[in-house]
Amino acid sequence: MILDGKTILITGGTGSFGKCFTKYVLKNSNPKKIIIYSRDEYKQFIMQNEFKEYSDVLRFFIGDVRDKDRLYRAFKGVDYVIHAAALKQVPACEYNPNEAIKTNIHGAMNIIDAALDCGVKKVVALSTDKAVNPVNLYGGTKLVSDKLFIAANAYSGMNDINFSIVRYGNVAGSRGSIIPFFNKLIKDGKKELPITDYRMTRFWISLEEGVKLVLKALEDARGGETFISKIPSFKITDLAKAMLPDCEMPEVGIRPGEKLHEIMVTTEDSMTTYEYDRHFIVYPQMVFSDRQTVLPGGKKVEDGFSYSSGNNTEWLTVEDIQRLLKDVELEH
């Protein structure tokens, strides 16, 4: 496996992705070291206890991506960086825009500088569907972050380093998403599940699928690619039926900053998008490095193509959703 004998650093490593990535890597490969870089010492304490049998491999660094000096210290000797740290709650980012910019944009710039100067080989940054045609500040900051990581390949010079992105939407069961919200209403004995808009759809992706997409990027990226999994869609109304059959579903109106569908590839992106067996890759429109090449095995999509949860060709039925819900772990 590509991670055997390597030192990997995960920013925001105590989050749901970081813990799932760490568990998957420890189970399926033999890394030299995994560094968990985050700013919450209590979450690090909890994670240390969860993974105490791997204390010889795991290292915990308290630090913020806003702190460039601390990043330089943490990046020494690191082979691969997975950048998962971000301010992600849409209302919080709307109310505290300066803080979102400091973490999501300035933090991205600090990651890039530290990686370029400290001999890191690969950087994979986690993106979001909200960065595509953004309608809220969180999406706007992640769009800028994506552009920064793509353009960072122009500054690699003779360094053996590349930067790439993986993009997916809300993970099933993630904190603040629809499944935990419906689950709480059901536990409270409610007989109706409110729907913001009956037309609303979402993609279904598990944490492990997100981890595998990151590993795909680590293995295949040459620089500047955005990797997107091909995953099924579902209707929010079907999710409600799966979680509480025969429930009432009042339509309550779309919330500020919310989209009807999760969009992963826009029609504008179609000019440089290739389809592979299990994923799409959006290549940068500008060539930043002679290392940038189209990976073999892909087929150029038609101009005007787009990929969203609303126009997907693979859909989950109510029965499919009920089956998948059995494996969903709710974040607290």
N, C-alpha and C positions, 0 to 999 in steps of 0.2 A: 504493500500500500504506500501511497505517496508520502504519508506522514511518518513512516517508520524512521526512527533515528533523528527526527526533526524536532525543533523547538517551536511551539506554536503559542501565540499570544492572542487572547480574545478580549477585546474591549467590551465593557458591559457584560462581562463573563458570568456574573451571578444571575443574570436574567434567564428566562425560560429557554431561549435558544442556546445560551452558553452552557447551561447544565445538560441539555440534551446532546449538544455537540460533544461535550467532554465525555459523557457516558458512552456515546457511540464510538468515539475514537479510542477510548481505553479498552472497549470490548473488541474492536475489530482491527486494531493496529498496535504498534509498539513505539510510541513517540518517546523522544529523549526527555522532553519537558513540556508541560502545558502551563502557561502563565495566565491566571485569571486577573484581569485588570479592571477594577471598578472602584467606586467611591463610597460604597456602603459597607462599613466594617461588620455590621451585624449580619448582613446577607453573606458576607465572606465567612463569618464564623459558622453559620448554618451550613453552608456548602462544604466547608472543611470537614464538618462532622459527617455529612452525607457521603463524602468520598475519602474518609480517613484511611481506608485500606490502600489508597493510592498516594499517600503522603510523600513517597519517594519521587513521584513524577510531577505532582501538582505544586505550583507556587502561587501565592496570593499577593498581589501588589495593590495597595490602596492608592488610588490616583484618579484624576479627572482628565478627560481628553482636552479640556481647556488649558491644562498645565503642560506646556511644551517641554519644560525641563524634566518633568517627571516621566514623560513619554520617552525622551532620549535615554534616560536611565533604564527604563523598562525594556526598551527595544534592543539593547546590547545583546548580541548573540542570538537574536530571534531570526528564524527562517521564514515563517509565515505569520501574517497578521490577519485575523478575522475581525472586522470592525462592525460590531453590533450595538455599540453605545449610541443612544439618541434620546432626546425628549420626544415622546410619541403621542401623548394624549392631546387630541385635537383641541378641546376647549382650553386646556392649560396653555398650549402654545399660542392660541388666539389672545389670551389674557396677558401672557408674559412673552411677547414677541422677541424682546431683546435676549431673554434667556435661551429661547429656542435657537436663535441665530448664533449665540456664543457656543452652544454645544454642537448643534447639527452642522453649522457651516465653518465657524472658526475651529472647532474640534477636528473636522475633516481636514482642514489645511494643516493643522498640527500633526495629524497622523501621517499625511503625505510627506511633510518635511522630515519627520523623524525616520520614516521608512527609507527615504532616499539617502539620508546621511548615515544610517546605522547598519547598512548592509543587508536589509531585509530582502528576500527573494520574491515573495508574492504577497499581494494584499488583495483581499476580497472584502468588499463593502456590501452590507445588506441594505437594499433599497425597499421600496414599497409601491403598491399601485397608486398611492396618493401622490406620488411624484409625477405621475403621468397626467397632463392637463390639470394641474393642481387648482383646487378651488378653496383651499385653506392654507394658513401659514405653515403648518407642519409639512404639507405636500410641497409648498414652495421651497422650504429649506432643504428638503430631501432632493428636490430637483437640482438645486445648486450643488449640493453635496455630490450627486451622481456626476454632474459635469466636471467637478473638480477632480474626482478620481479618474475619470476618463482622460482628461487633459494631462494628468500627472505623468502619463506615459511619454509625453513630449520632453520631460525633464530627466528621464532615466539616463540619458547619455550612454556611457559605456558600462553603466551598472547593469548587472544581471537581475533585473527586477521588472515585474509587470503588475498593473493594477486592473482589476475587473470588478464587476457588479453582479449580484443576483437580486432578482425582483420577485416578490410574491406579496399576496394580500394578507388579511387577517388569518392567523392560524386558528384552526378549530379548537375552541375551548380557551383561547387566550383571554387574559384579563381585559375587561372592558368591552368584549365583543358580544355578539348576540346570544350565543349558546349559554354562557353563564347567566346572562340577564333573564332569559326564558326559564332557566333552571331554578333561579331564585323565586320567580313568580309562582312556578309550579309547587315548590316546597312550601310557599306561604299559603297554598290552598286556592290560588286564583284559578278561575275557570275560563279566563280569556287571556290571549297573548296579543298585545298591540303590534300592529304592522305599520311602519311609517309610510310605505307605499306598496300596493299590491304587486306592482311590476318589478320590485327590487330583486336582484340576483347577486350571488357571491360565488367565488371559487372555493373549493374545498381542498385544503392542504394541511397535512399533519406536520408536527415539528420535525419528525424524522425525515420526511420528504424535503423539508427545507435544508436540513443538514446534508442530505445527499446531493442537493443542488450546489451547495457550497463546495463540497468535495469534488464535484464535477468541474466547477470553475477552477479550483486549485490544480487539477490535473490538466485541463485543456486550454486554459486562457493563455493567449499570447500578448494581450494588452488592449484594454479599451472595450472589451465585450460586455454586453448585458445578457445574462443567462436567465431564461424564464421557463419554468416547468409547464408541460402540457398536463393539465389537471381538469377534473370534472367541475361543472357548475351545478348550482341548485337554486331553487326559488325559495325566498324567505318564507312564503306561505307554506311550502312543502316541509320546511324545517319545523314550523309551528305544528303542523299536522303530525309529524313524526314524533315530536316531543310530548304533545298533548292531544291525542286523537279526539275529534269532535269538538274541539275548543272553538270559542268565539274568537274572531280576529278583527277587531275594530281597526280601521285605517285612521292613523292619528296625524299624518303629515310628516314630510321629510324634515330632518333636522338641519340646522345651519352647518355647512361644510360637508354634508353627506351626499354621496353619489348614488344613482340608481344601480349602476353596474361597476364592477372593478375592471379597470382597463389596464392591460399589460403592454400591448403593442398598438401604437396609433397608426393611422393611415400615412402620416408623415414618416414614421419609422420604417414603413414597408419597403422603402427604397434600398435599405441596407439590412433587411431581416432575412434570415435563412431558417428553414424548418428542418429539424432532425427528428429521429424516431420518437424521443421522449421529451424534447425541449425545443425552444426557439432560441436563437442568438441574434440580438440586435448589435450589429457592428457600427463603430463610430463613423459618422459621415466625413469627418476630417481624418486624414492619415497623420498620426503623430510620431510613428516610429516604423522603421523598415521591418520590425518584427511582426507588425500587424498583418495577418493573413487570414483568409477565410478557411475555417477548419474543414477537413474533408468529410464527406457523407451528408452534407446539407443540400437543400434545394431552395433556391431563391423563391420567396413568396411573391405573389402577383402584386403589382403596384395598386395601392388602394386597399390592400389587406389590412385588417385590424383584428386584434385578439382581445376580447373582453368576456366577462362572465355572462353577458347578454347575448352574444353571437356565437358562443361555443358550440361545438358539434357533439360534445359528450356531457350528458346530464344525469344527475342522480334522481332516482325515484324516491318516494316516501319510504319504501322498504329499504332501499340502499342506505338512506340517511339513518334509519333506525339501527341498521347493522353497524355502521361506522361509529355511531354515538357510543356504542359499548366500549370502544377503545379510547374515547376522548378523556383526557385528564384535565379537569378544570383548574385554572390558575387562581390562586387566592392572593 
